[in-house]
Amino acid sequence: MTDQSLQEQPRPLRFLTLQQVADELNTKHNTIRALIASGDLPAIQIGGRGQWRIERAKLEDYISAAYTKARTDIARGAIDTPDGAAT
Protein backbone atom coordinates (compact mmCIF):
# COMPACT_ATOMS: atom_id res chain seq x y z
CA MET A 1 0.00 0.00 0.00
CA THR A 2 1.34 3.42 -0.84
CA ASP A 3 1.20 6.50 1.36
CA GLN A 4 -1.29 8.01 -1.07
CA SER A 5 -3.71 5.04 -0.84
CA LEU A 6 -3.57 5.24 2.95
CA GLN A 7 -4.53 8.90 2.81
CA GLU A 8 -7.47 8.22 0.49
CA GLN A 9 -9.17 5.74 2.81
CA PRO A 10 -12.17 7.32 4.55
CA ARG A 11 -11.78 7.96 8.24
CA PRO A 12 -14.46 6.25 10.36
CA LEU A 13 -17.00 8.58 11.90
CA ARG A 14 -16.23 9.53 15.49
CA PHE A 15 -19.84 10.38 16.34
CA LEU A 16 -22.86 8.37 15.27
CA THR A 17 -26.53 9.25 15.09
CA LEU A 18 -29.03 7.26 17.11
CA GLN A 19 -30.19 5.57 13.92
CA GLN A 20 -26.64 4.58 12.99
CA VAL A 21 -26.17 3.05 16.44
CA ALA A 22 -29.52 1.27 16.19
CA ASP A 23 -28.49 -0.12 12.80
CA GLU A 24 -25.11 -1.23 14.16
CA LEU A 25 -26.76 -3.04 17.09
CA ASN A 26 -29.60 -4.31 14.89
CA THR A 27 -32.24 -2.82 17.16
CA LYS A 28 -34.75 0.01 17.14
CA HIS A 29 -34.15 3.75 17.49
CA ASN A 30 -36.36 3.79 20.61
CA THR A 31 -34.17 1.15 22.27
CA ILE A 32 -31.15 3.42 21.83
CA ARG A 33 -33.11 6.35 23.30
CA ALA A 34 -33.97 4.17 26.31
CA LEU A 35 -30.31 3.20 26.78
CA ILE A 36 -29.36 6.88 26.74
CA ALA A 37 -32.15 7.82 29.18
CA SER A 38 -31.09 5.05 31.59
CA GLY A 39 -27.47 6.20 31.48
CA ASP A 40 -26.29 2.87 30.09
CA LEU A 41 -25.10 4.44 26.83
CA PRO A 42 -23.42 7.86 27.12
CA ALA A 43 -24.46 10.42 24.50
CA ILE A 44 -24.21 14.13 23.87
CA GLN A 45 -26.80 16.54 22.57
CA ILE A 46 -25.74 18.76 19.70
CA GLY A 47 -27.49 22.09 19.54
CA GLY A 48 -30.94 22.65 20.94
CA ARG A 49 -32.99 20.57 18.54
CA GLY A 50 -32.67 17.19 20.18
CA GLN A 51 -29.89 15.92 17.94
CA TRP A 52 -28.07 13.26 19.91
CA ARG A 53 -24.73 11.72 19.03
CA ILE A 54 -22.90 8.74 20.45
CA GLU A 55 -19.14 8.56 20.25
CA ARG A 56 -17.98 5.37 18.54
CA ALA A 57 -15.58 4.67 21.45
CA LYS A 58 -18.50 4.88 23.94
CA LEU A 59 -20.50 2.46 21.80
CA GLU A 60 -17.56 0.03 21.78
CA ASP A 61 -17.29 0.40 25.59
CA TYR A 62 -21.01 -0.36 25.92
CA ILE A 63 -20.66 -3.47 23.72
CA SER A 64 -17.65 -4.71 25.72
CA ALA A 65 -19.52 -4.19 29.00
CA ALA A 66 -22.55 -6.04 27.60
CA TYR A 67 -20.34 -9.03 26.71
CA THR A 68 -18.83 -8.98 30.20
CA LYS A 69 -22.28 -8.88 31.80
CA ALA A 70 -23.48 -11.70 29.55
CA ARG A 71 -20.50 -13.89 30.53
CA THR A 72 -21.15 -13.20 34.22
CA ASP A 73 -24.87 -13.93 33.88
CA ILE A 74 -24.17 -17.16 31.99
CA ALA A 75 -21.61 -18.27 34.58
CA ARG A 76 -24.08 -17.84 37.42
CA GLY A 77 -26.96 -19.36 35.45
CA ALA A 78 -29.01 -16.17 35.30
CA ILE A 79 -29.77 -15.88 31.60
CA ASP A 80 -33.07 -15.61 29.79
CA THR A 81 -33.93 -18.29 27.29
CA PRO A 82 -35.67 -17.47 24.01
CA ASP A 83 -39.02 -18.51 25.53
CA GLY A 84 -38.57 -15.92 28.28
CA ALA A 85 -37.90 -18.29 31.17
CA ALA A 86 -34.80 -17.74 33.28
CA THR A 87 -32.36 -20.60 33.49
C-alpha positions in Angstrom: 0.0 0.0 0.0 1.3 3.4 -0.8 1.2 6.5 1.4 -1.3 8.0 -1.1 -3.7 5.0 -0.8 -3.6 5.2 2.9 -4.5 8.9 2.8 -7.5 8.2 0.5 -9.2 5.7 2.8 -12.2 7.3 4.6 -11.8 8.0 8.2 -14.5 6.2 10.4 -17.0 8.6 11.9 -16.2 9.5 15.5 -19.8 10.4 16.3 -22.9 8.4 15.3 -26.5 9.3 15.1 -29.0 7.3 17.1 -30.2 5.6 13.9 -26.6 4.6 13.0 -26.2 3.1 16.4 -29.5 1.3 16.2 -28.5 -0.1 12.8 -25.1 -1.2 14.2 -26.8 -3.0 17.1 -29.6 -4.3 14.9 -32.2 -2.8 17.2 -34.7 0.0 17.1 -34.2 3.8 17.5 -36.4 3.8 20.6 -34.2 1.2 22.3 -31.2 3.4 21.8 -33.1 6.4 23.3 -34.0 4.2 26.3 -30.3 3.2 26.8 -29.4 6.9 26.7 -32.2 7.8 29.2 -31.1 5.0 31.6 -27.5 6.2 31.5 -26.3 2.9 30.1 -25.1 4.4 26.8 -23.4 7.9 27.1 -24.5 10.4 24.5 -24.2 14.1 23.9 -26.8 16.5 22.6 -25.7 18.8 19.7 -27.5 22.1 19.5 -30.9 22.6 20.9 -33.0 20.6 18.5 -32.7 17.2 20.2 -29.9 15.9 17.9 -28.1 13.3 19.9 -24.7 11.7 19.0 -22.9 8.7 20.4 -19.1 8.6 20.2 -18.0 5.4 18.5 -15.6 4.7 21.5 -18.5 4.9 23.9 -20.5 2.5 21.8 -17.6 0.0 21.8 -17.3 0.4 25.6 -21.0 -0.4 25.9 -20.7 -3.5 23.7 -17.6 -4.7 25.7 -19.5 -4.2 29.0 -22.5 -6.0 27.6 -20.3 -9.0 26.7 -18.8 -9.0 30.2 -22.3 -8.9 31.8 -23.5 -11.7 29.6 -20.5 -13.9 30.5 -21.2 -13.2 34.2 -24.9 -13.9 33.9 -24.2 -17.2 32.0 -21.6 -18.3 34.6 -24.1 -17.8 37.4 -27.0 -19.4 35.4 -29.0 -16.2 35.3 -29.8 -15.9 31.6 -33.1 -15.6 29.8 -33.9 -18.3 27.3 -35.7 -17.5 24.0 -39.0 -18.5 25.5 -38.6 -15.9 28.3 -37.9 -18.3 31.2 -34.8 -17.7 33.3 -32.4 -20.6 33.5 
